[in-house]
Amino acid sequence: MDLLRKFQKIIKMASRVKKNDVAEALGLPDEELFVKLMDWSDQFPFKIDGDMIVVDDSAGFVNALDRQFAA
């Protein structure tokens, strides 16, 4: 499964998740996850608060991902 799709599934379950839990679920070292998050941050509405990934607008996040996959 594509990393972005896995990330989408995680965010659908929780609007706030620890970065290290996401890294583990995606099978990435923390440094690689951070690079991915930097790449994805231009396209999807989330922020990093300490060691948490926070999505204030889950519906907006999922809609942005759905548009990405529909293209």
N, CA, C and O atoms as a Maestro MAE file, in Angstrom:
{
 s_m_m2io_version
 :::
 2.0.0
}

f_m_ct {
 s_m_title
 :::
 protein
 m_atom[284] {
  # First column is atom index #
  i_m_mmod_type
  r_m_x_coord
  r_m_y_coord
  r_m_z_coord
  i_m_residue_number
  s_m_chain_name
  s_m_pdb_residue_name
  s_m_pdb_atom_name
  i_m_atomic_number
  :::
  1 25 0.850 -1.188 0.000 1 A "MET " " N  " 7
  2 3 0.000 0.000 0.000 1 A "MET " " CA " 6
  3 2 0.894 1.250 0.000 1 A "MET " " C  " 6
  4 15 1.918 1.300 0.683 1 A "MET " " O  " 8
  5 25 0.500 2.206 -0.746 2 A "ASP " " N  " 7
  6 3 1.208 3.475 -0.849 2 A "ASP " " CA " 6
  7 2 1.274 4.171 0.520 2 A "ASP " " C  " 6
  8 15 0.314 4.124 1.289 2 A "ASP " " O  " 8
  9 25 2.399 4.809 0.814 3 A "LEU " " N  " 7
  10 3 2.580 5.483 2.111 3 A "LEU " " CA " 6
  11 2 1.514 6.541 2.360 3 A "LEU " " C  " 6
  12 15 1.011 6.673 3.476 3 A "LEU " " O  " 8
  13 25 1.175 7.288 1.327 4 A "LEU " " N  " 7
  14 3 0.184 8.340 1.488 4 A "LEU " " CA " 6
  15 2 -1.190 7.764 1.821 4 A "LEU " " C  " 6
  16 15 -1.927 8.347 2.616 4 A "LEU " " O  " 8
  17 25 -1.535 6.640 1.229 5 A "ARG " " N  " 7
  18 3 -2.820 5.985 1.541 5 A "ARG " " CA " 6
  19 2 -2.831 5.471 2.982 5 A "ARG " " C  " 6
  20 15 -3.845 5.567 3.673 5 A "ARG " " O  " 8
  21 25 -1.706 4.931 3.428 6 A "LYS " " N  " 7
  22 3 -1.617 4.488 4.826 6 A "LYS " " CA " 6
  23 2 -1.766 5.672 5.770 6 A "LYS " " C  " 6
  24 15 -2.454 5.591 6.788 6 A "LYS " " O  " 8
  25 25 -1.108 6.775 5.416 7 A "PHE " " N  " 7
  26 3 -1.204 7.987 6.227 7 A "PHE " " CA " 6
  27 2 -2.659 8.449 6.281 7 A "PHE " " C  " 6
  28 15 -3.142 8.854 7.338 7 A "PHE " " O  " 8
  29 25 -3.353 8.390 5.153 8 A "GLN " " N  " 7
  30 3 -4.765 8.758 5.100 8 A "GLN " " CA " 6
  31 2 -5.589 7.894 6.058 8 A "GLN " " C  " 6
  32 15 -6.440 8.411 6.782 8 A "GLN " " O  " 8
  33 25 -5.344 6.590 6.066 9 A "LYS " " N  " 7
  34 3 -6.086 5.694 6.959 9 A "LYS " " CA " 6
  35 2 -5.844 6.052 8.421 9 A "LYS " " C  " 6
  36 15 -6.767 6.019 9.234 9 A "LYS " " O  " 8
  37 25 -4.612 6.389 8.750 10 A "ILE " " N  " 7
  38 3 -4.288 6.765 10.125 10 A "ILE " " CA " 6
  39 2 -5.045 8.032 10.515 10 A "ILE " " C  " 6
  40 15 -5.628 8.101 11.597 10 A "ILE " " O  " 8
  41 25 -5.036 9.034 9.636 11 A "ILE " " N  " 7
  42 3 -5.686 10.311 9.936 11 A "ILE " " CA " 6
  43 2 -7.207 10.161 9.986 11 A "ILE " " C  " 6
  44 15 -7.873 10.914 10.697 11 A "ILE " " O  " 8
  45 25 -7.762 9.209 9.249 12 A "LYS " " N  " 7
  46 3 -9.203 8.964 9.331 12 A "LYS " " CA " 6
  47 2 -9.585 8.430 10.708 12 A "LYS " " C  " 6
  48 15 -10.700 8.657 11.179 12 A "LYS " " O  " 8
  49 25 -8.653 7.716 11.357 13 A "MET " " N  " 7
  50 3 -8.925 7.131 12.670 13 A "MET " " CA " 6
  51 2 -8.776 8.145 13.792 13 A "MET " " C  " 6
  52 15 -9.503 8.092 14.784 13 A "MET " " O  " 8
  53 25 -7.833 9.069 13.638 14 A "ALA " " N  " 7
  54 3 -7.542 10.012 14.723 14 A "ALA " " CA " 6
  55 2 -7.072 11.330 14.131 14 A "ALA " " C  " 6
  56 15 -6.315 11.345 13.161 14 A "ALA " " O  " 8
  57 25 -7.517 12.426 14.709 15 A "SER " " N  " 7
  58 3 -7.090 13.729 14.206 15 A "SER " " CA " 6
  59 2 -5.784 14.187 14.856 15 A "SER " " C  " 6
  60 15 -5.230 15.228 14.502 15 A "SER " " O  " 8
  61 25 -5.305 13.391 15.811 16 A "ARG " " N  " 7
  62 3 -4.067 13.703 16.530 16 A "ARG " " CA " 6
  63 2 -3.332 12.392 16.772 16 A "ARG " " C  " 6
  64 15 -3.871 11.479 17.398 16 A "ARG " " O  " 8
  65 25 -2.098 12.299 16.275 17 A "VAL " " N  " 7
  66 3 -1.356 11.053 16.407 17 A "VAL " " CA " 6
  67 2 0.137 11.361 16.586 17 A "VAL " " C  " 6
  68 15 0.654 12.334 16.038 17 A "VAL " " O  " 8
  69 25 0.808 10.518 17.357 18 A "LYS " " N  " 7
  70 3 2.240 10.710 17.604 18 A "LYS " " CA " 6
  71 2 3.025 10.422 16.329 18 A "LYS " " C  " 6
  72 15 2.745 9.468 15.603 18 A "LYS " " O  " 8
  73 25 4.024 11.282 16.078 19 A "LYS " " N  " 7
  74 3 4.851 11.103 14.886 19 A "LYS " " CA " 6
  75 2 5.519 9.736 14.877 19 A "LYS " " C  " 6
  76 15 5.579 9.087 13.834 19 A "LYS " " O  " 8
  77 25 6.025 9.288 16.031 20 A "ASN " " N  " 7
  78 3 6.722 8.000 16.040 20 A "ASN " " CA " 6
  79 2 5.768 6.836 15.771 20 A "ASN " " C  " 6
  80 15 6.190 5.820 15.220 20 A "ASN " " O  " 8
  81 25 4.488 6.959 16.149 21 A "ASP " " N  " 7
  82 3 3.511 5.927 15.825 21 A "ASP " " CA " 6
  83 2 3.251 5.882 14.320 21 A "ASP " " C  " 6
  84 15 3.103 4.806 13.740 21 A "ASP " " O  " 8
  85 25 3.197 7.056 13.693 22 A "VAL " " N  " 7
  86 3 3.004 7.121 12.240 22 A "VAL " " CA " 6
  87 2 4.227 6.538 11.528 22 A "VAL " " C  " 6
  88 15 4.090 5.767 10.578 22 A "VAL " " O  " 8
  89 25 5.410 6.907 11.988 23 A "ALA " " N  " 7
  90 3 6.639 6.384 11.386 23 A "ALA " " CA " 6
  91 2 6.657 4.862 11.458 23 A "ALA " " C  " 6
  92 15 6.998 4.193 10.482 23 A "ALA " " O  " 8
  93 25 6.293 4.321 12.608 24 A "GLU " " N  " 7
  94 3 6.279 2.870 12.778 24 A "GLU " " CA " 6
  95 2 5.241 2.227 11.860 24 A "GLU " " C  " 6
  96 15 5.527 1.215 11.219 24 A "GLU " " O  " 8
  97 25 4.043 2.803 11.790 25 A "ALA " " N  " 7
  98 3 2.983 2.256 10.946 25 A "ALA " " CA " 6
  99 2 3.364 2.296 9.465 25 A "ALA " " C  " 6
  100 15 2.979 1.415 8.697 25 A "ALA " " O  " 8
  101 25 4.119 3.318 9.071 26 A "LEU " " N  " 7
  102 3 4.527 3.445 7.672 26 A "LEU " " CA " 6
  103 2 5.836 2.717 7.376 26 A "LEU " " C  " 6
  104 15 6.251 2.618 6.221 26 A "LEU " " O  " 8
  105 25 6.484 2.207 8.428 27 A "GLY " " N  " 7
  106 3 7.745 1.492 8.243 27 A "GLY " " CA " 6
  107 2 8.896 2.413 7.861 27 A "GLY " " C  " 6
  108 15 9.776 2.038 7.087 27 A "GLY " " O  " 8
  109 25 8.878 3.627 8.416 28 A "LEU " " N  " 7
  110 3 9.898 4.624 8.103 28 A "LEU " " CA " 6
  111 2 10.648 5.039 9.360 28 A "LEU " " C  " 6
  112 15 10.064 5.090 10.442 28 A "LEU " " O  " 8
  113 25 11.944 5.336 9.225 29 A "PRO " " N  " 7
  114 3 12.637 5.962 10.349 29 A "PRO " " CA " 6
  115 2 12.082 7.379 10.537 29 A "PRO " " C  " 6
  116 15 11.543 7.964 9.598 29 A "PRO " " O  " 8
  117 25 12.211 7.923 11.738 30 A "ASP " " N  " 7
  118 3 11.677 9.247 12.048 30 A "ASP " " CA " 6
  119 2 12.157 10.316 11.064 30 A "ASP " " C  " 6
  120 15 11.390 11.194 10.668 30 A "ASP " " O  " 8
  121 25 13.431 10.235 10.673 31 A "GLU " " N  " 7
  122 3 13.987 11.242 9.764 31 A "GLU " " CA " 6
  123 2 13.297 11.190 8.407 31 A "GLU " " C  " 6
  124 15 13.011 12.231 7.815 31 A "GLU " " O  " 8
  125 25 13.027 9.988 7.912 32 A "GLU " " N  " 7
  126 3 12.352 9.843 6.618 32 A "GLU " " CA " 6
  127 2 10.904 10.317 6.704 32 A "GLU " " C  " 6
  128 15 10.395 10.939 5.771 32 A "GLU " " O  " 8
  129 25 10.249 10.025 7.811 33 A "LEU " " N  " 7
  130 3 8.877 10.497 7.991 33 A "LEU " " CA " 6
  131 2 8.841 12.013 7.933 33 A "LEU " " C  " 6
  132 15 7.961 12.587 7.291 33 A "LEU " " O  " 8
  133 25 9.778 12.665 8.589 34 A "PHE " " N  " 7
  134 3 9.794 14.125 8.602 34 A "PHE " " CA " 6
  135 2 9.922 14.679 7.184 34 A "PHE " " C  " 6
  136 15 9.264 15.661 6.842 34 A "PHE " " O  " 8
  137 25 10.755 14.061 6.367 35 A "VAL " " N  " 7
  138 3 10.911 14.488 4.972 35 A "VAL " " CA " 6
  139 2 9.594 14.302 4.221 35 A "VAL " " C  " 6
  140 15 9.186 15.179 3.460 35 A "VAL " " O  " 8
  141 25 8.927 13.165 4.430 36 A "LYS " " N  " 7
  142 3 7.626 12.916 3.786 36 A "LYS " " CA " 6
  143 2 6.611 13.964 4.233 36 A "LYS " " C  " 6
  144 15 5.870 14.504 3.411 36 A "LYS " " O  " 8
  145 25 6.577 14.250 5.521 37 A "LEU " " N  " 7
  146 3 5.628 15.237 6.030 37 A "LEU " " CA " 6
  147 2 5.889 16.615 5.412 37 A "LEU " " C  " 6
  148 15 4.950 17.349 5.106 37 A "LEU " " O  " 8
  149 25 7.163 16.960 5.232 38 A "MET " " N  " 7
  150 3 7.478 18.237 4.590 38 A "MET " " CA " 6
  151 2 6.950 18.251 3.155 38 A "MET " " C  " 6
  152 15 6.402 19.259 2.707 38 A "MET " " O  " 8
  153 25 7.110 17.150 2.438 39 A "ASP " " N  " 7
  154 3 6.600 17.057 1.067 39 A "ASP " " CA " 6
  155 2 5.081 17.159 1.031 39 A "ASP " " C  " 6
  156 15 4.524 17.842 0.172 39 A "ASP " " O  " 8
  157 25 4.417 16.491 1.949 40 A "TRP " " N  " 7
  158 3 2.951 16.429 1.956 40 A "TRP " " CA " 6
  159 2 2.318 17.701 2.513 40 A "TRP " " C  " 6
  160 15 1.146 17.968 2.249 40 A "TRP " " O  " 8
  161 25 3.070 18.487 3.276 41 A "SER " " N  " 7
  162 3 2.479 19.637 3.960 41 A "SER " " CA " 6
  163 2 1.955 20.700 3.002 41 A "SER " " C  " 6
  164 15 1.045 21.446 3.364 41 A "SER " " O  " 8
  165 25 2.495 20.790 1.804 42 A "ASP " " N  " 7
  166 3 2.011 21.763 0.820 42 A "ASP " " CA " 6
  167 2 0.647 21.373 0.256 42 A "ASP " " C  " 6
  168 15 -0.107 22.228 -0.208 42 A "ASP " " O  " 8
  169 25 0.339 20.084 0.300 43 A "GLN " " N  " 7
  170 3 -0.873 19.571 -0.328 43 A "GLN " " CA " 6
  171 2 -2.004 19.285 0.654 43 A "GLN " " C  " 6
  172 15 -3.174 19.293 0.272 43 A "GLN " " O  " 8
  173 25 -1.666 19.035 1.907 44 A "PHE " " N  " 7
  174 3 -2.658 18.565 2.865 44 A "PHE " " CA " 6
  175 2 -2.620 19.374 4.155 44 A "PHE " " C  " 6
  176 15 -1.546 19.746 4.627 44 A "PHE " " O  " 8
  177 25 -3.801 19.647 4.728 45 A "PRO " " N  " 7
  178 3 -3.891 20.508 5.918 45 A "PRO " " CA " 6
  179 2 -3.615 19.778 7.236 45 A "PRO " " C  " 6
  180 15 -4.539 19.280 7.878 45 A "PRO " " O  " 8
  181 25 -2.356 19.719 7.631 46 A "PHE " " N  " 7
  182 3 -1.997 19.196 8.945 46 A "PHE " " CA " 6
  183 2 -0.857 20.031 9.480 46 A "PHE " " C  " 6
  184 15 -0.215 20.775 8.738 46 A "PHE " " O  " 8
  185 25 -0.607 19.906 10.769 47 A "LYS " " N  " 7
  186 3 0.524 20.611 11.370 47 A "LYS " " CA " 6
  187 2 1.189 19.687 12.373 47 A "LYS " " C  " 6
  188 15 0.620 18.674 12.781 47 A "LYS " " O  " 8
  189 25 2.388 20.048 12.761 48 A "ILE " " N  " 7
  190 3 3.130 19.291 13.770 48 A "ILE " " CA " 6
  191 2 3.172 20.143 15.024 48 A "ILE " " C  " 6
  192 15 3.577 21.306 14.994 48 A "ILE " " O  " 8
  193 25 2.746 19.542 16.128 49 A "ASP " " N  " 7
  194 3 2.747 20.210 17.423 49 A "ASP " " CA " 6
  195 2 3.559 19.335 18.368 49 A "ASP " " C  " 6
  196 15 3.051 18.359 18.921 49 A "ASP " " O  " 8
  197 25 4.830 19.695 18.546 50 A "GLY " " N  " 7
  198 3 5.717 18.862 19.359 50 A "GLY " " CA " 6
  199 2 5.957 17.538 18.669 50 A "GLY " " C  " 6
  200 15 6.473 17.502 17.552 50 A "GLY " " O  " 8
  201 25 5.587 16.450 19.322 51 A "ASP " " N  " 7
  202 3 5.771 15.141 18.696 51 A "ASP " " CA " 6
  203 2 4.444 14.572 18.182 51 A "ASP " " C  " 6
  204 15 4.298 13.363 17.998 51 A "ASP " " O  " 8
  205 25 3.477 15.478 17.954 52 A "MET " " N  " 7
  206 3 2.163 15.064 17.451 52 A "MET " " CA " 6
  207 2 1.918 15.632 16.051 52 A "MET " " C  " 6
  208 15 2.333 16.749 15.740 52 A "MET " " O  " 8
  209 25 1.241 14.848 15.220 53 A "ILE " " N  " 7
  210 3 0.712 15.329 13.952 53 A "ILE " " CA " 6
  211 2 -0.747 15.633 14.212 53 A "ILE " " C  " 6
  212 15 -1.490 14.779 14.694 53 A "ILE " " O  " 8
  213 25 -1.157 16.847 13.894 54 A "VAL " " N  " 7
  214 3 -2.499 17.315 14.229 54 A "VAL " " CA " 6
  215 2 -3.226 17.737 12.948 54 A "VAL " " C  " 6
  216 15 -2.693 18.487 12.130 54 A "VAL " " O  " 8
  217 25 -4.453 17.235 12.799 55 A "VAL " " N  " 7
  218 3 -5.314 17.625 11.685 55 A "VAL " " CA " 6
  219 2 -6.542 18.275 12.296 55 A "VAL " " C  " 6
  220 15 -7.369 17.604 12.913 55 A "VAL " " O  " 8
  221 25 -6.660 19.595 12.119 56 A "ASP " " N  " 7
  222 3 -7.813 20.319 12.662 56 A "ASP " " CA " 6
  223 2 -9.066 20.077 11.846 56 A "ASP " " C  " 6
  224 15 -10.172 20.069 12.386 56 A "ASP " " O  " 8
  225 25 -8.897 19.878 10.543 57 A "ASP " " N  " 7
  226 3 -10.024 19.685 9.637 57 A "ASP " " CA " 6
  227 2 -9.885 18.324 8.969 57 A "ASP " " C  " 6
  228 15 -9.387 18.235 7.847 57 A "ASP " " O  " 8
  229 25 -10.317 17.263 9.646 58 A "SER " " N  " 7
  230 3 -10.182 15.910 9.113 58 A "SER " " CA " 6
  231 2 -10.885 15.749 7.777 58 A "SER " " C  " 6
  232 15 -10.358 15.108 6.869 58 A "SER " " O  " 8
  233 25 -12.069 16.327 7.653 59 A "ALA " " N  " 7
  234 3 -12.823 16.210 6.400 59 A "ALA " " CA " 6
  235 2 -12.059 16.886 5.264 59 A "ALA " " C  " 6
  236 15 -11.986 16.342 4.161 59 A "ALA " " O  " 8
  237 25 -11.495 18.054 5.516 60 A "GLY " " N  " 7
  238 3 -10.704 18.743 4.507 60 A "GLY " " CA " 6
  239 2 -9.472 17.953 4.117 60 A "GLY " " C  " 6
  240 15 -9.099 17.913 2.945 60 A "GLY " " O  " 8
  241 25 -8.840 17.323 5.098 61 A "PHE " " N  " 7
  242 3 -7.662 16.506 4.842 61 A "PHE " " CA " 6
  243 2 -8.021 15.324 3.950 61 A "PHE " " C  " 6
  244 15 -7.345 15.061 2.956 61 A "PHE " " O  " 8
  245 25 -9.085 14.613 4.306 62 A "VAL " " N  " 7
  246 3 -9.507 13.443 3.537 62 A "VAL " " CA " 6
  247 2 -9.945 13.860 2.135 62 A "VAL " " C  " 6
  248 15 -9.643 13.161 1.167 62 A "VAL " " O  " 8
  249 25 -10.650 14.983 2.007 63 A "ASN " " N  " 7
  250 3 -11.058 15.469 0.681 63 A "ASN " " CA " 6
  251 2 -9.845 15.802 -0.181 63 A "ASN " " C  " 6
  252 15 -9.834 15.509 -1.376 63 A "ASN " " O  " 8
  253 25 -8.828 16.411 0.417 64 A "ALA " " N  " 7
  254 3 -7.611 16.729 -0.333 64 A "ALA " " CA " 6
  255 2 -6.927 15.459 -0.810 64 A "ALA " " C  " 6
  256 15 -6.443 15.401 -1.941 64 A "ALA " " O  " 8
  257 25 -6.884 14.445 0.041 65 A "LEU " " N  " 7
  258 3 -6.295 13.165 -0.360 65 A "LEU " " CA " 6
  259 2 -7.116 12.505 -1.453 65 A "LEU " " C  " 6
  260 15 -6.556 11.984 -2.418 65 A "LEU " " O  " 8
  261 25 -8.425 12.520 -1.317 66 A "ASP " " N  " 7
  262 3 -9.291 11.915 -2.325 66 A "ASP " " CA " 6
  263 2 -9.085 12.589 -3.686 66 A "ASP " " C  " 6
  264 15 -9.046 11.911 -4.712 66 A "ASP " " O  " 8
  265 25 -8.956 13.905 -3.697 67 A "ARG " " N  " 7
  266 3 -8.703 14.629 -4.956 67 A "ARG " " CA " 6
  267 2 -7.359 14.213 -5.539 67 A "ARG " " C  " 6
  268 15 -7.225 14.073 -6.755 67 A "ARG " " O  " 8
  269 25 -6.370 14.016 -4.685 68 A "GLN " " N  " 7
  270 3 -5.037 13.605 -5.142 68 A "GLN " " CA " 6
  271 2 -5.119 12.248 -5.839 68 A "GLN " " C  " 6
  272 15 -4.522 12.061 -6.899 68 A "GLN " " O  " 8
  273 25 -5.851 11.304 -5.254 69 A "PHE " " N  " 7
  274 3 -5.915 9.959 -5.806 69 A "PHE " " CA " 6
  275 2 -6.830 9.870 -7.021 69 A "PHE " " C  " 6
  276 15 -6.685 8.960 -7.837 69 A "PHE " " O  " 8
  277 25 -7.759 10.792 -7.148 70 A "ALA " " N  " 7
  278 3 -8.680 10.791 -8.295 70 A "ALA " " CA " 6
  279 2 -8.004 11.312 -9.549 70 A "ALA " " C  " 6
  280 15 -8.425 10.996 -10.662 70 A "ALA " " O  " 8
  281 25 -6.953 12.110 -9.375 71 A "ALA " " N  " 7
  282 3 -6.275 12.713 -10.530 71 A "ALA " " CA " 6
  283 2 -5.522 11.699 -11.355 71 A "ALA " " C  " 6
  284 15 -4.902 12.056 -12.357 71 A "ALA " " O  " 8
  :::
 }
 m_bond[283] {
  # First column is bond index #
  i_m_from
  i_m_to
  i_m_order
  :::
  1 1 2 1
  2 2 3 1
  3 3 4 2
  4 3 5 1
  5 5 6 1
  6 6 7 1
  7 7 8 2
  8 7 9 1
  9 9 10 1
  10 10 11 1
  11 11 12 2
  12 11 13 1
  13 13 14 1
  14 14 15 1
  15 15 16 2
  16 15 17 1
  17 17 18 1
  18 18 19 1
  19 19 20 2
  20 19 21 1
  21 21 22 1
  22 22 23 1
  23 23 24 2
  24 23 25 1
  25 25 26 1
  26 26 27 1
  27 27 28 2
  28 27 29 1
  29 29 30 1
  30 30 31 1
  31 31 32 2
  32 31 33 1
  33 33 34 1
  34 34 35 1
  35 35 36 2
  36 35 37 1
  37 37 38 1
  38 38 39 1
  39 39 40 2
  40 39 41 1
  41 41 42 1
  42 42 43 1
  43 43 44 2
  44 43 45 1
  45 45 46 1
  46 46 47 1
  47 47 48 2
  48 47 49 1
  49 49 50 1
  50 50 51 1
  51 51 52 2
  52 51 53 1
  53 53 54 1
  54 54 55 1
  55 55 56 2
  56 55 57 1
  57 57 58 1
  58 58 59 1
  59 59 60 2
  60 59 61 1
  61 61 62 1
  62 62 63 1
  63 63 64 2
  64 63 65 1
  65 65 66 1
  66 66 67 1
  67 67 68 2
  68 67 69 1
  69 69 70 1
  70 70 71 1
  71 71 72 2
  72 71 73 1
  73 73 74 1
  74 74 75 1
  75 75 76 2
  76 75 77 1
  77 77 78 1
  78 78 79 1
  79 79 80 2
  80 79 81 1
  81 81 82 1
  82 82 83 1
  83 83 84 2
  84 83 85 1
  85 85 86 1
  86 86 87 1
  87 87 88 2
  88 87 89 1
  89 89 90 1
  90 90 91 1
  91 91 92 2
  92 91 93 1
  93 93 94 1
  94 94 95 1
  95 95 96 2
  96 95 97 1
  97 97 98 1
  98 98 99 1
  99 99 100 2
  100 99 101 1
  101 101 102 1
  102 102 103 1
  103 103 104 2
  104 103 105 1
  105 105 106 1
  106 106 107 1
  107 107 108 2
  108 107 109 1
  109 109 110 1
  110 110 111 1
  111 111 112 2
  112 111 113 1
  113 113 114 1
  114 114 115 1
  115 115 116 2
  116 115 117 1
  117 117 118 1
  118 118 119 1
  119 119 120 2
  120 119 121 1
  121 121 122 1
  122 122 123 1
  123 123 124 2
  124 123 125 1
  125 125 126 1
  126 126 127 1
  127 127 128 2
  128 127 129 1
  129 129 130 1
  130 130 131 1
  131 131 132 2
  132 131 133 1
  133 133 134 1
  134 134 135 1
  135 135 136 2
  136 135 137 1
  137 137 138 1
  138 138 139 1
  139 139 140 2
  140 139 141 1
  141 141 142 1
  142 142 143 1
  143 143 144 2
  144 143 145 1
  145 145 146 1
  146 146 147 1
  147 147 148 2
  148 147 149 1
  149 149 150 1
  150 150 151 1
  151 151 152 2
  152 151 153 1
  153 153 154 1
  154 154 155 1
  155 155 156 2
  156 155 157 1
  157 157 158 1
  158 158 159 1
  159 159 160 2
  160 159 161 1
  161 161 162 1
  162 162 163 1
  163 163 164 2
  164 163 165 1
  165 165 166 1
  166 166 167 1
  167 167 168 2
  168 167 169 1
  169 169 170 1
  170 170 171 1
  171 171 172 2
  172 171 173 1
  173 173 174 1
  174 174 175 1
  175 175 176 2
  176 175 177 1
  177 177 178 1
  178 178 179 1
  179 179 180 2
  180 179 181 1
  181 181 182 1
  182 182 183 1
  183 183 184 2
  184 183 185 1
  185 185 186 1
  186 186 187 1
  187 187 188 2
  188 187 189 1
  189 189 190 1
  190 190 191 1
  191 191 192 2
  192 191 193 1
  193 193 194 1
  194 194 195 1
  195 195 196 2
  196 195 197 1
  197 197 198 1
  198 198 199 1
  199 199 200 2
  200 199 201 1
  201 201 202 1
  202 202 203 1
  203 203 204 2
  204 203 205 1
  205 205 206 1
  206 206 207 1
  207 207 208 2
  208 207 209 1
  209 209 210 1
  210 210 211 1
  211 211 212 2
  212 211 213 1
  213 213 214 1
  214 214 215 1
  215 215 216 2
  216 215 217 1
  217 217 218 1
  218 218 219 1
  219 219 220 2
  220 219 221 1
  221 221 222 1
  222 222 223 1
  223 223 224 2
  224 223 225 1
  225 225 226 1
  226 226 227 1
  227 227 228 2
  228 227 229 1
  229 229 230 1
  230 230 231 1
  231 231 232 2
  232 231 233 1
  233 233 234 1
  234 234 235 1
  235 235 236 2
  236 235 237 1
  237 237 238 1
  238 238 239 1
  239 239 240 2
  240 239 241 1
  241 241 242 1
  242 242 243 1
  243 243 244 2
  244 243 245 1
  245 245 246 1
  246 246 247 1
  247 247 248 2
  248 247 249 1
  249 249 250 1
  250 250 251 1
  251 251 252 2
  252 251 253 1
  253 253 254 1
  254 254 255 1
  255 255 256 2
  256 255 257 1
  257 257 258 1
  258 258 259 1
  259 259 260 2
  260 259 261 1
  261 261 262 1
  262 262 263 1
  263 263 264 2
  264 263 265 1
  265 265 266 1
  266 266 267 1
  267 267 268 2
  268 267 269 1
  269 269 270 1
  270 270 271 1
  271 271 272 2
  272 271 273 1
  273 273 274 1
  274 274 275 1
  275 275 276 2
  276 275 277 1
  277 277 278 1
  278 278 279 1
  279 279 280 2
  280 279 281 1
  281 281 282 1
  282 282 283 1
  283 283 284 2
  :::
 }
}
